[in-house]
Amino acid sequence: MELRFKILVITLLIAFLPTTVVAIYVMNNLIPQYEKITYDYFVNKQQQTLERITEKIFNDMANIAKEYAIWNELYRAVVAKDKETINFYWTNWLYQEPYNFSLIIGFSKEGEIISFHSPVGDIKSSDSTKISKIFKKVVDNIYPSDDINLIRVERGFITINGKVFAFVCSPVLDDKNLAKPVAGALFLAKDIDKFVSLIQPYMVDRIYFTNQTVISTNNRLLSNKLQLLDTEGNKIGVLVIDYNEKTLLNVKKHFEKLLIITFLFLIVLTLLISFLSGVYLTRKIVQLEDYAISLFSDINSDTINPKPKVKKEGRFENVRLILEYFSNEIKSKILTLKKQDELLRELFEREKRNFEGAIKLLISIIEMKDPYTKGHAERVMKYSKMIGEKLSSKGYKIDLFDLEIAAYLHDIGKIVIPENILNKPDKLTQEEYAIVKRHSLDGYNILSNIEYFDNIKEIVLYHHENVDGSGYPLGIKGDKIPVESKIISVADVFDALTTDRPYRKAFSEQKAIEIMKEEVGKKFDPEVFEAFLAVIKEEKIINSVEMKIDGEV
């Protein structure tokens, strides 16, 4: 019971560590970030909403202005200065529902006011000048002649008689023929209070306009402002959004409550998992000890170390004794295996030397029959090994040991060729050459009697095959020829050309290579021959260095 309690305590500590780390992270990072995100939502989103809705209201005002200014009937009335028609559609209509424009001014092309409605009475000359500048800009502008939607309407904020207005000003055009010149302009404006009342339904919190520079922050957490500029870039006031502190605090409390519930759930879940894990692990460990004791009891008497006494009581003390015992047993077995490995290595080296001696004996028998080939097998083996290593480094799968043995034994079939043919100084007859050509097949048959040479005999059989299919004994070509046979073919020809033969003197290495190059793609594989040339080049460099070193000594 004491062990189970310890495991349970350790499991609880381990389980609560991640929860504690998460809780610290949440308190230091997540909660502040959530508060920032919440504030950003109420501030930035409301700011974006304010800008978007402001733009929408201006667009609505502009559409109304274009609807009543870009009209064939009004165009004719403005050109003719038909004030009755103009007033009917403009000053007697646009101040009413649903338009509610506070200020309505119609201009002729010359700048004469031909229609006027104002809740603030006559306009001061300075303010009139501001409006005239806007009118002038509209009249002088060039408008597209194919699409009313592309016609630009001047818009913005302006102060008139000390009161702020949001205005739009549209050119008067003929909608039947937009190419006609501008006849005048329609100036429409809403006082700032009406403008703000159109924005308020889209906002969560209260919005208002003020021309004050200092704004009280009582009864709110924070506020947002949209600075308003007139047509000349002067500050004329701000639109202010007050954010209700209660709304933000409620969201924050809701988030904190949700977090507490989540952590309580995680704690309960952690306790449950820890308890179940502790009980499960304890049972498994006790079962493991029981299994170790039963396994230990079944050990035979042929062990190296004396068996310790194991008792059922004293949990886990038994495991320590059993582990020490098995550890000593394993060390003893490893020591025995090492000794056996050393004996096997010695035996392998001895057998290897015997094997190599047998191969050299076979080669010496061939060389006794054909003295001109003395050392030929060893040189072919040396060249073949170096070419094989070069190709292996380029990704070719080559068994270098099999390649060496096959290179040694490639002419083993010459044992059955008569000496008078092997050593004949004159050109061989067709019958004699046919006997010589059998040596690769005879070599294959000789090696077939020994199971160890199963892989090697195939290499020996094909070492006189050519890549274009003109070789012997089977006339196979290309990839059907083992790469090891292709390697031996190159090494064999090179050594034959650079050594004395009964029928000719040896060629120089350079001359031999020139002769062999003519056979690339016919007799020799191009990649194998390329590796052979690299080997010869490296051998010359090594020999040159060795000669220089010897000379210095």
ZASEZA-274712 format. One record per residue (C-alpha): x, y, z; residue in one letter. Coordinates in steps of 0.02 Angstrom, whole numbers, plus 50000, padded with zeros to 5 digits. Layout:
REM ZASEZA-274712
      c1      c2      c3   residu
       X       Y       Z        A
...
//
This chain:
REM ZASEZA-274712
      c1      c2      c3   residu
   50000   50000   50000        M
   50146   50117   50038        E
   50216   50090   49862        L
   50049   50127   49779        R
   50035   50288   49879        F
   50209   50343   49824        K
   50171   50306   49641        I
   50006   50399   49654        L
   50091   50553   49729        V
   50227   50554   49596        I
   50098   50532   49458        T
   49996   50678   49527        L
   50149   50790   49532        L
   50196   50744   49354        I
   50017   50765   49294        A
   49991   50935   49377        F
   50154   51007   49312        L
   50089   51036   49133        P
   49924   51105   49203        T
   50020   51226   49313        T
   50128   51282   49167        V
   49973   51308   49061        V
   49887   51406   49200        A
   50038   51522   49218        I
   50046   51546   49031        Y
   49860   51585   49022        V
   49870   51711   49164        M
   50024   51798   49094        N
   49982   51791   48909        N
   49810   51731   48861        L
   49704   51839   48977        I
   49796   52002   48934        P
   49788   51956   48750        Q
   49602   51920   48764        Y
   49573   52088   48848        E
   49671   52172   48709        K
   49572   52078   48577        I
   49410   52128   48664        T
   49461   52311   48669        Y
   49520   52301   48489        D
   49352   52233   48439        Y
   49256   52373   48523        F
   49379   52507   48470        V
   49447   52456   48301        N
   49289   52372   48238        K
   49184   52520   48293        Q
   49310   52637   48212        Q
   49300   52538   48051        Q
   49111   52533   48063        T
   49106   52721   48090        L
   49214   52754   47936        E
   49116   52630   47831        R
   48945   52698   47882        I
   49004   52878   47858        T
   49056   52833   47682        E
   48890   52745   47651        K
   48789   52897   47707        I
   48892   53009   47594        F
   48862   52887   47450        N
   48674   52891   47484        D
   48676   53082   47486        M
   48778   53083   47324        A
   48657   52965   47238        N
   48510   53076   47286        I
   48603   53230   47223        A
   48642   53145   47056        K
   48463   53081   47042        E
   48395   53260   47053        Y
   48537   53347   46961        A
   48575   53228   46816        I
   48402   53233   46739        W
   48345   53290   46568        N
   48197   53392   46633        E
   48301   53482   46768        L
   48441   53510   46643        Y
   48322   53605   46528        R
   48250   53702   46677        A
   48423   53757   46737        V
   48477   53809   46563        V
   48315   53908   46543        A
   48323   53966   46725        K
   48147   53902   46751        D
   48142   53936   46938        K
   47966   53867   46960        E
   48017   53694   46900        T
   48184   53705   46991        I
   48104   53752   47157        N
   47971   53620   47139        F
   48097   53479   47126        Y
   48234   53550   47236        W
   48193   53677   47371        T
   48011   53624   47392        N
   48048   53438   47396        W
   48221   53387   47458        L
   48205   53459   47634        Y
   48057   53341   47669        Q
   48052   53157   47717        E
   48139   53045   47674        P
   48279   53161   47613        Y
   48288   53286   47757        N
   48421   53398   47681        F
   48449   53551   47789        S
   48530   53660   47656        L
   48482   53660   47471        I
   48566   53777   47346        I
   48548   53772   47157        G
   48675   53860   47046        F
   48672   53907   46864        S
   48827   53881   46759        K
   48875   54064   46788        E
   48867   54041   46977        G
   48700   54126   47004        E
   48595   54052   47144        I
   48433   53996   47061        I
   48362   53894   47207        S
   48391   53915   47394        F
   48331   53836   47557        H
   48421   53865   47722        S
   48372   53841   47907        P
   48509   53963   47960        V
   48450   54112   47858        G
   48563   54209   47744        D
   48739   54141   47724        I
   48886   54248   47773        K
   48996   54307   47631        S
   49147   54208   47695        S
   49044   54047   47699        D
   48968   54090   47531        S
   49143   54100   47461        T
   49179   53922   47524        K
   49022   53858   47437        I
   49067   53952   47278        S
   49237   53866   47274        K
   49152   53697   47285        I
   49029   53748   47146        F
   49174   53810   47037        K
   49266   53644   47059        K
   49110   53547   47007        V
   49073   53654   46854        V
   49254   53653   46792        D
   49274   53465   46809        N
   49273   53348   46656        I
   49146   53206   46672        Y
   49134   53041   46578        P
   49003   53036   46444        S
   48944   52856   46456        D
   48906   52807   46636        D
   48816   52908   46771        I
   48895   52798   46907        N
   49067   52861   46857        L
   49020   53044   46880        I
   49112   53113   47030        R
   49016   53211   47163        V
   49109   53328   47280        E
   49080   53287   47465        R
   49143   53331   47637        G
   49111   53440   47790        F
   49089   53628   47793        I
   49052   53763   47923        T
   48912   53882   47878        I
   48858   54021   47995        N
   48951   53933   48137        G
   48863   53766   48111        K
   48941   53609   48039        V
   48860   53525   47887        F
   48897   53366   47786        A
   48877   53411   47602        F
   48875   53341   47426        V
   48880   53441   47265        C
   48830   53364   47098        S
   48845   53437   46923        P
   48683   53467   46826        V
   48690   53358   46670        L
   48570   53289   46539        D
   48548   53102   46573        D
   48491   53080   46392        K
   48655   53149   46328        N
   48795   53157   46457        L
   48911   53235   46329        A
   48819   53401   46345        K
   48909   53537   46445        P
   48874   53560   46631        V
   48723   53674   46657        A
   48751   53710   46842        G
   48766   53622   47010        A
   48658   53558   47153        L
   48728   53584   47328        F
   48644   53480   47466        L
   48694   53474   47649        A
   48635   53399   47813        K
   48677   53477   47979        D
   48794   53372   48085        I
   48659   53318   48208        D
   48553   53240   48069        K
   48711   53161   47997        F
   48757   53082   48165        V
   48577   53021   48189        S
   48597   52921   48028        L
   48758   52841   48095        I
   48693   52798   48271        Q
   48584   52645   48223        P
   48738   52556   48159        Y
   48843   52583   48316        M
   48843   52482   48478        V
   48881   52630   48589        D
   48833   52815   48589        R
   48906   52928   48455        I
   48900   53118   48455        Y
   48983   53270   48377        F
   49079   53402   48471        T
   49186   53549   48420        N
   49276   53547   48589        Q
   49460   53499   48598        T
   49449   53425   48775        V
   49323   53285   48799        I
   49265   53222   48969        S
   49295   53036   49003        T
   49168   53014   49144        N
   49060   52856   49145        N
   49156   52766   49008        R
   49308   52652   48994        L
   49377   52731   48837        L
   49322   52825   48683        S
   49362   52838   48499        N
   49367   52993   48390        K
   49351   53032   48206        L
   49425   53201   48166        Q
   49321   53306   48045        L
   49406   53428   47924        L
   49324   53557   47813        D
   49358   53581   47627        T
   49512   53687   47666        E
   49587   53560   47786        G
   49541   53651   47947        N
   49486   53552   48101        K
   49302   53586   48134        I
   49264   53454   48266        G
   49262   53269   48304        V
   49140   53124   48302        L
   49156   53036   48470        V
   49108   52856   48514        I
   49089   52821   48700        D
   49117   52640   48748        Y
   49013   52577   48891        N
   49125   52505   49026        E
   48990   52386   49081        K
   48987   52297   48913        T
   49174   52268   48914        L
   49176   52212   49096        L
   49035   52088   49066        N
   49130   52011   48921        V
   49287   52001   49028        K
   49193   51921   49175        K
   49112   51796   49058        H
   49282   51747   48988        F
   49359   51730   49162        E
   49212   51624   49220        K
   49232   51513   49068        L
   49418   51496   49103        L
   49391   51448   49285        I
   49263   51315   49237        I
   49383   51247   49106        T
   49527   51236   49231        F
   49417   51153   49362        L
   49366   51025   49233        F
   49549   50996   49186        L
   49598   50976   49369        I
   49461   50847   49400        V
   49508   50757   49240        L
   49692   50760   49289        T
   49653   50690   49462        L
   49551   50550   49387        L
   49682   50507   49256        I
   49822   50516   49386        S
   49730   50402   49506        F
   49689   50273   49372        L
   49867   50283   49302        S
   49943   50259   49474        G
   49835   50107   49511        V
   49872   50034   49338        Y
   50061   50063   49349        L
   50069   49991   49525        T
   49982   49832   49470        R
   50095   49816   49318        K
   50253   49840   49422        I
   50196   49712   49551        V
   50154   49591   49411        Q
   50326   49623   49337        L
   50410   49578   49501        E
   50306   49421   49517        D
   50352   49374   49339        Y
   50537   49407   49374        A
   50531   49296   49528        I
   50443   49155   49434        S
   50566   49170   49289        L
   50712   49169   49409        F
   50645   49014   49497        S
   50643   48918   49331        D
   50830   48948   49293        I
   50928   48782   49276        N
   51079   48740   49378        S
   51205   48764   49236        D
   51226   48949   49276        T
   51395   49027   49307        I
   51351   49132   49462        N
   51270   49064   49620        P
   51084   49104   49632        K
   51035   49226   49772        P
   50895   49186   49893        K
   50731   49269   49845        V
   50588   49297   49967        K
   50409   49342   49928        K
   50405   49486   50052        E
   50507   49644   50032        G
   50437   49711   49870        R
   50566   49769   49741        F
   50715   49714   49846        E
   50696   49551   49750        N
   50701   49644   49584        V
   50868   49722   49630        R
   50943   49552   49674        L
   50875   49472   49515        I
   50938   49613   49404        L
   51112   49603   49482        E
   51112   49416   49455        Y
   51059   49428   49272        F
   51183   49570   49243        S
   51326   49461   49304        N
   51262   49317   49199        E
   51256   49425   49043        I
   51433   49489   49073        K
   51494   49311   49091        S
   51406   49258   48931        K
   51476   49408   48836        I
   51652   49364   48893        L
   51627   49185   48832        T
   51559   49247   48665        L
   51710   49361   48643        K
   51828   49215   48667        K
   51728   49111   48543        Q
   51729   49258   48420        D
   51919   49270   48429        E
   51935   49083   48396        L
   51816   49099   48247        L
   51915   49245   48177        R
   52077   49146   48189        E
   51993   48998   48105        L
   51922   49112   47968        F
   52092   49192   47933        E
   52173   49020   47924        R
   52040   48956   47803        E
   52054   49116   47701        K
   52243   49093   47684        R
   52217   48912   47634        N
   52085   48966   47507        F
   52198   49100   47433        E
   52341   48976   47427        G
   52233   48852   47331        A
   52185   48986   47206        I
   52366   49039   47183        K
   52412   48856   47158        L
   52284   48843   47019        L
   52353   49001   46939        I
   52532   48938   46951        S
   52480   48781   46856        I
   52414   48890   46714        I
   52572   48998   46715        E
   52681   48841   46706        M
   52591   48794   46545        K
   52596   48973   46478        D
   52752   49064   46546        P
   52707   49222   46448        Y
   52556   49247   46562        T
   52657   49242   46724        K
   52585   49373   46842        G
   52442   49406   46722        H
   52305   49346   46840        A
   52373   49449   46986        E
   52384   49607   46879        R
   52209   49582   46808        V
   52146   49559   46987        M
   52232   49721   47040        K
   52160   49824   46896        Y
   51988   49744   46916        S
   51983   49783   47102        K
   52027   49966   47074        M
   51898   49984   46933        I
   51767   49898   47043        G
   51801   50017   47188        E
   51786   50166   47070        K
   51618   50107   47004        L
   51554   50062   47178        S
   51583   50242   47231        S
   51466   50294   47088        K
   51324   50181   47148        G
   51359   50016   47058        Y
   51319   49863   47162        K
   51478   49758   47149        I
   51538   49618   47265        D
   51723   49663   47268        L
   51776   49497   47349        F
   51689   49395   47212        D
   51766   49512   47082        L
   51942   49482   47150        E
   51922   49292   47150        I
   51843   49292   46977        A
   51986   49401   46910        A
   52112   49279   46984        Y
   52023   49130   46905        L
   51962   49207   46740        H
   52085   49099   46639        D
   52066   48939   46742        I
   51992   48854   46588        G
   52162   48866   46500        K
   52217   48715   46604        I
   52137   48602   46473        V
   52215   48692   46322        I
   52369   48603   46251        P
   52536   48690   46281        E
   52582   48690   46096        N
   52429   48801   46062        I
   52457   48914   46213        L
   52640   48945   46169        N
   52626   48943   45979        K
   52727   49092   45911        P
   52633   49096   45745        D
   52453   49144   45709        K
   52328   49014   45769        L
   52223   48916   45646        T
   52034   48927   45656        Q
   52027   48757   45741        E
   52160   48807   45867        E
   52076   48975   45901        Y
   51910   48882   45928        A
   51997   48777   46062        I
   52065   48936   46146        V
   51893   49018   46143        K
   51825   48871   46244        R
   51929   48918   46397        H
   51792   49031   46474        S
   51664   48890   46458        L
   51791   48761   46522        D
   51826   48877   46669        G
   51639   48886   46704        Y
   51626   48696   46703        N
   51778   48676   46819        I
   51708   48801   46945        L
   51533   48724   46937        S
   51599   48575   47034        N
   51626   48685   47187        I
   51470   48760   47268        E
   51567   48909   47338        Y
   51602   48971   47160        F
   51418   48982   47107        D
   51428   49173   47087        N
   51606   49176   47024        I
   51581   49049   46884        K
   51455   49164   46797        E
   51581   49306   46796        I
   51715   49192   46723        V
   51595   49127   46590        L
   51556   49300   46520        Y
   51725   49389   46533        H
   51752   49375   46343        H
   51576   49436   46297        E
   51566   49605   46207        N
   51436   49740   46240        V
   51384   49738   46055        D
   51354   49548   46060        G
   51507   49500   45955        S
   51597   49407   46097        G
   51598   49226   46153        Y
   51548   49095   46208        P
   51362   49146   46205        L
   51363   49310   46109        G
   51257   49404   46238        I
   51265   49594   46247        K
   51227   49751   46347        G
   51154   49735   46522        D
   51144   49545   46507        K
   51333   49540   46538        I
   51375   49555   46725        P
   51466   49717   46766        V
   51604   49614   46848        E
   51634   49523   46682        S
   51642   49691   46592        K
   51773   49751   46718        I
   51882   49595   46697        I
   51867   49610   46507        S
   51946   49786   46511        V
   52082   49737   46637        A
   52121   49575   46541        D
   52144   49662   46372        V
   52249   49803   46447        F
   52369   49681   46531        D
   52377   49571   46374        A
   52423   49722   46266        L
   52556   49787   46386        T
   52648   49619   46410        T
   52753   49513   46291        D
   52665   49371   46202        R
   52738   49230   46092        P
   52673   49315   45935        Y
   52718   49498   45977        R
   52809   49619   46092        K
   52716   49721   46225        A
   52637   49889   46179        F
   52664   50045   46283        S
   52522   50095   46400        E
   52479   50245   46291        Q
   52472   50139   46132        K
   52369   50005   46221        A
   52242   50135   46279        I
   52229   50207   46102        E
   52195   50032   46034        I
   52064   49999   46169        M
   51975   50166   46140        K
   51927   50107   45966        E
   51832   49963   46046        E
   51728   50068   46169        V
   51544   50035   46138        G
   51588   49878   46040        K
   51690   49769   46154        K
   51699   49878   46310        F
   51562   49961   46414        D
   51587   50153   46404        P
   51562   50184   46592        E
   51677   50040   46641        V
   51809   50104   46519        F
   51793   50281   46590        E
   51824   50211   46766        A
   51974   50114   46697        F
   52050   50274   46625        L
   52026   50362   46793        A
   52115   50218   46880        V
   52262   50225   46757        I
   52275   50414   46781        K
   52276   50397   46970        E
   52406   50258   46961        E
   52521   50370   46858        K
   52504   50511   46984        I
   52541   50395   47131        I
   52691   50318   47042        N
   52757   50492   46999        S
   52743   50549   47181        V
   52828   50390   47243        E
   52971   50415   47119        M
   52995   50595   47177        K
   52996   50541   47360        I
   53121   50402   47323        D
   53229   50525   47226        G
   53233   50647   47374        E
   53282   50510   47492        V
//
